[in-house]
Amino acid sequence: MTCISINDEAALGIPGKRVVQPGDLVNIDVSAELDGYFADTGASIPVPPVAPLTQRLCDCTHAALDRAIASAHAGQPLYVIGKAVEKEAKRGNFHIVRDLGGHGVGRSLHESPRSVPNYYEPRLNAVLTEGMVLTIEPFLSTRATHTIQGKDGWTLRTPNSLVAQYEHTIVITREKPVLVTAV
C-alpha cells in the first residue's frame, strides 16, 4: 500500500490526479509484505524550490527519527521513543502531531504495541524487549498538533500547517536497533 500526502496532509493521502507543484512537500508512505511479514517506511520529499521553513521542518523531523531510533533498545521503557522525538521537536520549534505515531508490525501491519507516541507519556512504561518489531515515525508540523479527516473520508490533514514524516521499521536489540527498511 502506498499513501501520498502533500503539504498539509499528514497521512493516508490517496494518490490521484493531483499534480505536484514546485515548493510542495510530498510524503510517500509505503507498506509492504514479504513471506507473511510486513514492514512500513516513509519519507517527506520537498520539491524545489524549497522554502527555508520546509527544509528546517524536514531536517528536524529526520533528526527526531534518528534520535528516537538511537534511544530504542531492549530494557528501555517505550516512552523513551516519544521523549526523544519531543526533545528534537522542541529544539527545532516545531509541533508534534499527537494523534499519529508508530506501531508494532510483523505478521500484520498493526500489532502490539498499537501506539508508539511521538511525545513523552510516562505511563507508557512497557519495556522494549529484544526481537520486538515496530515502526518509529515522527510527524512534525509548523503549527498543528492534531489531524482532521479530509472530505475523501480517508486522508488526515492539518489546518494550514506543513507536515513532515520519516519512518523506519526496526527490530529492537540490546544495542543499536536493526533497521529493516534501511536502503
LOKEBA-502199 format. One line per 3 residues: number of its first residue (from 1); their letters; for each residue x, y, z of N, C-alpha, C. Coordinates in nm, 4 decimals. Atoms other than C-alpha are relative to their C-alpha. Layout:
BEGIN
NUM) A) X:Y:Z:X:Y:Z:X:Y:Z ~ ...;
//
This chain:
BEGIN
1) MTC) 0.0849:-0.1166:0.0000:0.0000:0.0000:0.0000:0.0901:0.1237:0.0000 ~ -0.0740:-0.1253:0.0044:0.1280:0.3474:-0.0813:-0.0959:0.1161:0.0224 ~ 0.0758:-0.1232:-0.0229:-0.0070:0.6738:0.0567:0.0906:0.1166:-0.0376;
4) ISI) -0.0749:-0.1194:0.0386:0.0999:1.0072:-0.0871:-0.0748:0.1207:0.0554 ~ 0.0598:-0.1158:-0.0665:0.0320:1.3131:0.1259:0.0804:0.1239:-0.0383 ~ -0.0654:-0.1217:0.0466:0.1079:1.6694:0.0183:-0.0324:0.1174:0.0925;
7) NDE) 0.0076:-0.1247:-0.0775:0.1730:1.9826:0.2279:-0.0710:-0.0163:0.1333 ~ 0.0723:0.0050:-0.1266:-0.0972:1.9995:0.4982:-0.0596:-0.1378:0.0277 ~ 0.0468:0.1367:-0.0213:-0.1906:1.6321:0.4534:0.1061:-0.0730:0.0817;
10) AAL) -0.0962:0.0650:-0.0885:-0.0271:1.4462:0.7407:0.0201:-0.1468:-0.0354 ~ -0.0091:0.1441:0.0237:-0.1055:1.0872:0.6416:-0.1190:-0.0493:-0.0815 ~ 0.1056:0.0745:0.0703:-0.3130:0.8462:0.4352:-0.0517:0.0708:-0.1245;
13) GIP) 0.0394:-0.0666:0.1234:-0.3209:1.0687:0.1276:-0.0193:-0.1020:-0.1116 ~ 0.0333:0.0916:0.1083:-0.4775:0.8938:-0.1685:0.0607:0.0520:-0.1299 ~ -0.0542:-0.0440:0.1294:-0.2737:0.9085:-0.4896:-0.1151:0.0195:-0.0986;
16) GKR) 0.1072:-0.0282:0.0953:-0.4855:1.0548:-0.7643:0.0530:0.0802:-0.1161 ~ -0.0358:-0.0791:0.1170:-0.4767:1.3071:-1.0437:0.0637:0.1336:0.0355 ~ -0.0650:-0.1248:-0.0397:-0.3187:1.5861:-0.8389:0.1346:0.0122:-0.0693;
19) VVQ) -0.1312:-0.0270:0.0586:-0.0147:1.7468:-0.9939:0.0849:0.0663:0.1070 ~ -0.0915:-0.0566:-0.0980:0.2759:1.8084:-0.7598:0.0584:0.1289:-0.0571 ~ -0.0440:-0.1331:0.0422:0.3811:2.1742:-0.7755:0.1366:0.0336:0.0603;
22) PGD) -0.1246:-0.0481:-0.0601:0.7162:2.3456:-0.7196:-0.0281:0.0552:0.1397 ~ 0.0168:-0.0469:-0.1374:0.7577:2.4126:-0.3467:-0.0839:-0.0907:0.0870 ~ 0.0802:0.0933:-0.0803:0.5272:2.1277:-0.2374:0.0888:-0.0873:0.0883;
25) LVN) -0.0630:0.0986:-0.0865:0.6202:1.8940:0.0467:-0.0788:-0.1294:-0.0164 ~ 0.0663:0.1261:0.0335:0.5378:1.5384:-0.0610:0.0489:-0.1095:0.0942 ~ -0.0347:0.1134:-0.0848:0.5280:1.2453:0.1800:-0.0463:-0.1278:-0.0676;
28) IDV) 0.0333:0.1306:0.0553:0.5382:0.8908:0.0481:0.0186:-0.1019:0.1109 ~ 0.0009:0.0993:-0.1067:0.4490:0.6180:0.2981:-0.0352:-0.1340:-0.0632 ~ 0.0164:0.1287:0.0676:0.4865:0.2580:0.1805:-0.0026:-0.1129:0.1018;
31) SAE) 0.0085:0.1222:-0.0789:0.3778:-0.0645:0.3478:0.0133:-0.1168:-0.0957 ~ -0.0209:0.1155:0.0872:0.4882:-0.3964:0.2054:-0.0021:-0.1283:0.0827 ~ 0.0031:0.1318:-0.0626:0.4561:-0.7662:0.2809:0.0870:-0.0938:-0.0818;
34) LDG) -0.0823:0.1018:0.0647:0.7043:-1.0430:0.2035:-0.0029:-0.1251:0.0862 ~ 0.0045:0.1292:-0.0700:0.6544:-1.4068:0.3003:-0.0751:0.0071:0.1326 ~ 0.0837:-0.0072:-0.1193:0.3892:-1.3150:0.5556:0.0446:0.1004:0.1047;
37) YFA) -0.0471:-0.1020:-0.0934:0.5842:-1.0332:0.7251:-0.0143:0.1383:-0.0635 ~ 0.0226:-0.1362:0.0466:0.5057:-0.6624:0.6979:0.1108:0.0936:0.0466 ~ -0.0879:-0.1104:-0.0385:0.7247:-0.3532:0.7060:-0.0647:0.1280:-0.0501;
40) DTG) 0.0610:-0.1290:0.0278:0.6399:0.0142:0.6859:0.1107:0.1045:-0.0002 ~ -0.1011:-0.1051:0.0067:0.8530:0.3109:0.5795:-0.0581:0.1225:-0.0680 ~ 0.0488:-0.1215:0.0636:0.8068:0.6687:0.4700:0.1046:0.1085:0.0041;
43) ASI) -0.0908:-0.1144:0.0041:0.9826:0.9897:0.3821:-0.0706:0.1195:-0.0611 ~ 0.0495:-0.1251:0.0559:0.8988:1.3513:0.3131:0.1049:0.0541:-0.0960 ~ -0.0888:-0.0477:0.1047:1.0461:1.4975:-0.0027:-0.0441:0.1402:-0.0412;
46) PVP) 0.0351:-0.1353:0.0436:1.0496:1.8738:-0.0592:0.0320:0.0171:-0.1486 ~ -0.0164:-0.0219:0.1435:1.0041:1.9725:-0.4244:0.0604:0.1400:-0.0194 ~ -0.0627:-0.1316:0.0232:1.2403:2.2530:-0.5368:-0.0931:0.0939:-0.0753;
49) PVA) -0.0889:-0.0614:-0.0974:1.2469:2.5379:-0.4888:-0.0529:-0.0219:0.1424 ~ 0.0376:0.0356:-0.1364:1.2467:2.4510:-0.1192:0.0106:0.1221:0.0905 ~ 0.0017:-0.1123:-0.0949:1.1452:2.7195:0.1293:0.0844:-0.0370:0.1226;
52) PLT) -0.0825:0.0286:-0.1174:1.3803:2.7515:0.4294:-0.0774:-0.0684:0.1131 ~ 0.0807:0.0628:-0.1050:1.0979:2.6628:0.6728:-0.0252:-0.1473:-0.0321 ~ 0.0243:0.1389:0.0407:1.0184:2.3463:0.4765:0.1247:-0.0838:0.0224;
55) QRL) -0.1253:0.0742:-0.0185:1.3839:2.2413:0.4800:0.0296:-0.0223:0.1472 ~ -0.0220:0.0148:-0.1449:1.4144:2.3073:0.8540:-0.0929:-0.1051:0.0597 ~ 0.0966:0.0982:-0.0484:1.0974:2.1048:0.9179:0.0452:-0.1420:-0.0361;
58) CDC) -0.0461:0.1330:0.0427:1.2301:1.8108:0.7159:0.1248:-0.0420:0.0770 ~ -0.1237:0.0324:-0.0726:1.5731:1.8268:0.8793:-0.0289:-0.0368:0.1449 ~ 0.0333:0.0253:-0.1403:1.4246:1.8400:1.2281:-0.0744:-0.1334:0.0151;
61) THA) 0.0762:0.1250:-0.0075:1.1820:1.5537:1.1611:0.0910:-0.1195:-0.0217 ~ -0.0946:0.1095:0.0242:1.4589:1.3365:1.0201:0.0917:-0.0191:0.1208 ~ -0.0829:0.0083:-0.1211:1.6779:1.4196:1.3225:-0.0778:-0.0640:0.1145;
64) ALD) 0.0841:0.0605:-0.1033:1.3862:1.3243:1.5501:-0.0075:-0.1514:-0.0190 ~ 0.0004:0.1441:0.0284:1.3648:0.9848:1.3779:0.1328:-0.0620:0.0431 ~ -0.1317:0.0536:-0.0354:1.7392:0.9301:1.4176:0.0187:-0.0079:0.1509;
67) RAI) -0.0141:-0.0032:-0.1459:1.7328:1.0314:1.7843:-0.0875:-0.1069:0.0665 ~ 0.0907:0.1003:-0.0568:1.4336:0.8067:1.8563:0.0534:-0.1412:-0.0232 ~ -0.0567:0.1319:0.0293:1.5935:0.5073:1.6840:0.1184:-0.0279:0.0927;
70) ASA) -0.1169:0.0174:-0.0860:1.9148:0.5607:1.8819:-0.0392:-0.0302:0.1445 ~ 0.0439:0.0212:-0.1386:1.7154:0.5554:2.2081:-0.0682:-0.1346:0.0205 ~ 0.0834:0.1204:-0.0090:1.5253:0.2342:2.1299:0.0852:-0.1266:0.0065;
73) HAG) -0.0677:0.1294:-0.0139:1.6957:-0.0722:2.2726:-0.0595:-0.0757:0.1174 ~ 0.0598:0.0887:-0.1007:1.5989:-0.3666:2.4889:0.0315:0.0495:0.1407 ~ -0.0131:-0.0416:-0.1391:1.5417:-0.2822:2.8537:-0.0473:0.1415:0.0263;
76) QPL) 0.0481:-0.1371:-0.0156:1.4306:0.0762:2.7917:-0.1535:0.0018:-0.0015 ~ 0.1458:-0.0121:0.0090:1.0700:0.1849:2.8517:-0.0413:0.0569:-0.1363 ~ 0.0527:-0.0450:0.1288:0.8577:0.2507:2.5424:0.0024:0.1528:-0.0117;
79) YVI) 0.0088:-0.1457:0.0075:0.8306:0.6183:2.6341:0.1294:0.0695:-0.0410 ~ -0.1246:-0.0664:0.0416:1.1992:0.6837:2.5506:-0.0076:0.0464:-0.1445 ~ 0.0131:-0.0370:0.1412:1.0995:0.6978:2.1844:-0.0685:0.1359:-0.0119;
82) GKA) 0.0716:-0.1275:0.0026:0.8446:0.9750:2.2340:0.0783:0.1123:0.0644 ~ -0.0812:-0.1006:-0.0685:1.0755:1.1559:2.4715:0.1087:0.0536:-0.0941 ~ -0.1046:-0.0414:0.0941:1.3497:1.1623:2.2050:-0.0579:0.0869:-0.1112;
85) VEK) 0.0637:-0.0787:0.1061:1.1119:1.2897:1.9350:-0.0389:0.1374:0.0546 ~ 0.0444:-0.1262:-0.0594:0.9687:1.5546:2.1666:0.1175:0.0955:0.0227 ~ -0.1181:-0.0845:-0.0241:1.3160:1.6819:2.2586:0.0467:0.0651:-0.1300;
88) EAK) -0.0450:-0.0531:0.1289:1.4102:1.7244:1.8923:-0.1004:0.1014:-0.0550 ~ 0.1033:-0.0932:0.0476:1.0760:1.8895:1.8038:0.0100:0.1337:0.0722 ~ -0.0142:-0.1238:-0.0772:1.1196:2.1428:2.0839:0.1238:0.0768:-0.0423;
91) RGN) -0.1241:-0.0642:0.0442:1.4772:2.2110:1.9759:-0.0198:0.0759:-0.1310 ~ 0.0251:-0.0628:0.1296:1.3520:2.2914:1.6242:-0.1163:0.0962:-0.0009 ~ 0.1160:-0.0875:-0.0121:1.0492:2.4869:1.7494:-0.1145:-0.0442:-0.0921;
94) FHI) 0.1101:0.0558:0.0777:0.8049:2.2541:1.5718:-0.0973:-0.0727:0.0922 ~ 0.1048:0.0668:-0.0763:0.4855:2.0833:1.6869:-0.0063:-0.1475:-0.0366 ~ 0.0207:0.1430:0.0228:0.4197:1.7119:1.7238:-0.1469:-0.0218:-0.0330;
97) VRD) 0.1376:0.0405:0.0319:0.1094:1.5777:1.5503:-0.0293:-0.1193:0.0912 ~ 0.0123:0.0937:-0.1111:-0.0062:1.3904:1.8586:-0.0908:-0.1199:-0.0273 ~ 0.0889:0.1135:0.0241:-0.2708:1.1655:1.7078:0.0555:-0.0976:-0.1048;
100) LGG) -0.0658:0.0920:0.0922:-0.0246:0.9940:1.4713:0.1324:-0.0439:0.0609 ~ -0.1262:0.0490:-0.0537:0.2733:0.7784:1.5587:0.0305:-0.1384:-0.0524 ~ -0.0420:0.1332:0.0408:0.4465:0.4477:1.5237:-0.0901:-0.1083:0.0569;
103) HGV) 0.0808:0.1152:-0.0410:0.3137:0.0995:1.5938:0.0820:-0.1263:-0.0138 ~ -0.0602:0.1303:0.0196:0.4114:-0.2624:1.6270:-0.0346:-0.0508:-0.1390 ~ 0.0210:0.0539:0.1346:0.4408:-0.4528:1.2995:0.0639:-0.1389:-0.0044;
106) GRS) -0.0539:0.1358:0.0110:0.5085:-0.8115:1.1955:-0.0837:-0.0831:-0.0944 ~ 0.0880:0.0843:0.0817:0.2571:-1.0687:1.0745:-0.1207:0.0772:-0.0532 ~ 0.0997:-0.0921:0.0543:0.0127:-0.7810:1.0238:0.0601:0.1401:0.0072;
109) LHE) -0.0552:-0.1349:0.0087:0.0650:-0.4125:0.9545:-0.0061:0.0747:0.1330 ~ 0.0130:-0.0648:-0.1304:-0.0533:-0.3043:1.3004:-0.0139:-0.1064:0.1071 ~ -0.0020:0.0957:-0.1103:0.0365:-0.5163:1.6017:0.0337:0.0741:0.1288;
112) SPR) -0.0392:-0.0579:-0.1275:0.1224:-0.4576:1.9638:0.1484:0.0361:-0.0036 ~ 0.0865:-0.1012:-0.0579:0.2232:-0.2060:2.0703:-0.0783:0.0742:-0.1083 ~ 0.0883:-0.0658:0.0969:-0.0699:-0.0441:1.8901:0.0376:0.1458:-0.0233;
115) SVP) -0.0373:-0.1411:0.0125:0.0708:0.3024:1.9531:0.1400:0.0223:0.0566 ~ -0.1317:-0.0447:-0.0445:0.4253:0.4371:1.9763:-0.0017:0.1525:-0.0153 ~ 0.0168:-0.1452:0.0101:0.3616:0.8051:2.0545:0.1314:0.0735:-0.0242;
118) NYY) -0.1137:-0.0862:0.0287:0.5937:1.0812:1.9399:0.0166:0.1081:0.1059 ~ -0.0121:-0.0941:-0.1116:0.5693:1.2594:2.2744:0.0175:-0.0816:0.1271 ~ -0.0276:0.0670:-0.1273:0.6702:1.1740:2.6276:-0.1295:-0.0282:0.0733;
121) EPR) 0.1166:0.0439:-0.0762:0.3984:0.9751:2.8007:0.0511:-0.0987:0.1048 ~ -0.0632:0.0845:-0.1021:0.5373:0.8407:3.1316:-0.0786:-0.1258:0.0354 ~ 0.0794:0.1203:-0.0299:0.2504:0.5935:3.1695:0.0303:-0.1148:-0.0958;
124) LNA) -0.0373:0.1055:0.0956:0.3844:0.4038:2.8656:0.1348:-0.0585:0.0418 ~ -0.1241:0.0516:-0.0553:0.6406:0.2234:3.0741:0.0238:-0.1469:-0.0322 ~ -0.0288:0.1354:0.0460:0.6169:-0.1141:2.8996:0.1439:-0.0017:-0.0505;
127) VLT) -0.1419:0.0083:0.0341:0.9707:-0.2333:2.8390:0.0183:-0.0541:-0.1413 ~ -0.0370:0.0496:0.1320:1.1157:-0.2716:2.4909:0.0792:-0.1287:0.0187 ~ -0.0653:0.1291:-0.0158:1.2229:-0.6333:2.4502:0.0725:-0.0405:-0.1273;
130) EGM) -0.0790:0.0450:0.1135:1.4780:-0.7962:2.2263:-0.0892:-0.0781:-0.0968 ~ 0.0798:0.0658:0.1031:1.3191:-0.9049:1.8975:-0.1309:0.0702:-0.0318 ~ 0.1217:-0.0770:0.0264:1.0260:-0.6610:1.9220:0.0184:0.0760:-0.1316;
133) VLT) -0.0057:-0.0702:0.1278:0.9466:-0.5129:1.5788:-0.1040:0.1112:0.0026 ~ 0.0935:-0.1128:0.0003:0.7932:-0.1683:1.5497:0.0461:0.1065:-0.0979 ~ -0.0351:-0.1154:0.0826:0.7834:0.1452:1.3427:0.0182:0.1204:0.0905;
136) IEP) -0.0156:-0.1311:-0.0630:0.9103:0.4796:1.4558:-0.0257:0.0991:-0.1118 ~ 0.0362:-0.0944:0.1054:0.7518:0.7625:1.2598:-0.0444:0.1339:0.0560 ~ 0.0373:-0.1331:-0.0461:0.7670:1.1173:1.3884:-0.0752:0.0782:-0.1078;
139) FLS) 0.0752:-0.0946:0.0831:0.5131:1.3589:1.2403:0.0156:0.1358:0.0668 ~ -0.0163:-0.1348:-0.0541:0.6201:1.7185:1.2992:-0.0654:0.0989:-0.0944 ~ 0.0701:-0.0993:0.0812:0.4366:2.0268:1.1806:0.0412:0.1412:0.0391;
142) TRA) -0.0307:-0.1402:-0.0265:0.4734:2.4001:1.1594:-0.0963:0.0615:0.1009 ~ 0.0989:-0.0588:-0.0923:0.1550:2.4685:1.3633:-0.0899:-0.1016:0.0694 ~ 0.1074:0.0885:-0.0473:-0.0784:2.1720:1.4130:0.0483:-0.1062:0.0980;
145) THT) -0.0269:0.1106:-0.0923:-0.0931:1.9158:1.6923:-0.0948:-0.1175:-0.0216 ~ 0.0967:0.1068:0.0276:-0.3846:1.7094:1.5584:-0.0445:0.0057:-0.1460 ~ 0.0498:0.0074:0.1371:-0.5373:1.5990:1.2303:-0.1518:-0.0012:-0.0023;
148) IQG) 0.1430:0.0147:0.0260:-0.8851:1.6110:1.0841:-0.0140:-0.0845:-0.1265 ~ 0.0214:0.0848:0.1170:-1.0278:1.3687:0.8339:-0.0438:0.0847:-0.1187 ~ 0.0317:-0.0739:0.1212:-1.0411:1.5015:0.4792:-0.1348:-0.0384:-0.0570;
151) KDG) 0.1299:0.0227:0.0635:-1.3501:1.5152:0.2598:-0.0092:-0.1352:-0.0682 ~ 0.0021:0.1312:0.0646:-1.2453:1.1895:0.0920:-0.0274:-0.1135:0.0989 ~ 0.0290:0.1006:-0.1016:-1.3096:1.0092:0.4223:0.1208:-0.0833:0.0394;
154) WTL) -0.1184:0.0811:-0.0254:-0.9533:0.8815:0.4392:0.1208:0.0860:0.0399 ~ -0.1192:-0.0819:-0.0227:-0.6799:1.1479:0.4192:-0.0101:0.0757:0.1315 ~ -0.0076:-0.0768:-0.1233:-0.5717:1.3002:0.7506:0.0804:0.1258:-0.0281;
157) RTP) -0.0674:-0.1263:0.0304:-0.4850:1.6660:0.7191:0.0014:0.0902:0.1225 ~ -0.0087:-0.0989:-0.1060:-0.3968:1.9600:0.9367:-0.0518:0.1325:-0.0541 ~ 0.0436:-0.1310:0.0475:-0.5454:2.3075:0.9195:0.1197:0.0943:-0.0159;
160) NSL) -0.1038:-0.1004:0.0294:-0.2914:2.5374:0.7493:0.1353:-0.0279:0.0640 ~ -0.1285:0.0342:-0.0597:0.0215:2.3538:0.8597:0.0732:-0.0992:-0.0883 ~ -0.0813:0.0987:0.0707:0.3015:2.1805:0.6740:0.0322:-0.1143:0.0956;
163) VAQ) -0.0324:0.1168:-0.0816:0.3730:1.8279:0.7982:0.1093:-0.0797:-0.0693 ~ -0.1033:0.0908:0.0498:0.6848:1.6155:0.7576:-0.0041:-0.1279:0.0829 ~ -0.0036:0.1303:-0.0654:0.7172:1.2461:0.8418:0.1123:-0.0820:-0.0602;
166) YEH) -0.0990:0.0987:0.0424:1.0013:0.9964:0.8253:-0.0241:-0.1238:0.0843 ~ 0.0357:0.1240:-0.0702:0.9591:0.6308:0.9194:0.0935:-0.1130:-0.0378 ~ -0.0712:0.1260:0.0211:1.1560:0.3117:0.9623:-0.0664:-0.1085:0.0824;
169) TIV) 0.0335:0.1181:-0.0783:1.0628:-0.0367:1.0740:0.1300:-0.0491:0.0612 ~ -0.1210:0.0425:-0.0703:1.3115:-0.1538:1.3358:-0.0252:-0.1276:0.0799 ~ 0.0024:0.1142:-0.0909:1.3919:-0.4669:1.5344:0.0823:0.0404:0.1219;
172) ITR) -0.0666:-0.0362:-0.1240:1.4809:-0.3998:1.8973:0.1054:-0.1057:0.0346 ~ -0.1077:0.0864:-0.0473:1.8125:-0.5451:2.0157:0.0524:0.0582:0.1304 ~ -0.0585:-0.0531:-0.1232:2.0241:-0.4974:2.3267:0.0785:0.1276:-0.0265;
175) EKP) -0.0777:-0.1197:0.0329:2.2247:-0.2362:2.1433:-0.0736:0.0786:-0.1075 ~ 0.0606:-0.0787:0.1092:2.1557:-0.0489:1.8188:-0.1064:-0.0825:-0.0706 ~ 0.1059:0.0752:0.0688:1.8223:-0.1498:1.6570:0.0407:-0.0348:-0.1438;
178) VLV) -0.0184:0.0383:0.1390:1.8231:-0.3291:1.3229:-0.1031:0.0777:-0.0817 ~ 0.0899:-0.0749:0.0862:1.6755:-0.1023:1.0530:-0.0445:-0.0914:-0.1141 ~ 0.0531:0.0908:0.1019:1.4559:-0.3318:0.8439:-0.0189:0.0721:-0.1326;
181) TAV) 0.0334:-0.0747:0.1219:1.3675:-0.0580:0.5940:0.1119:0.0933:-0.0443 ~ -0.1127:-0.0829:0.0439:1.7131:0.0979:0.5567:0.0341:-0.0333:-0.1441 ~ -0.0366:0.0195:0.1407:1.8283:0.1470:0.1986:0.1473:-0.0324:-0.0083;
//
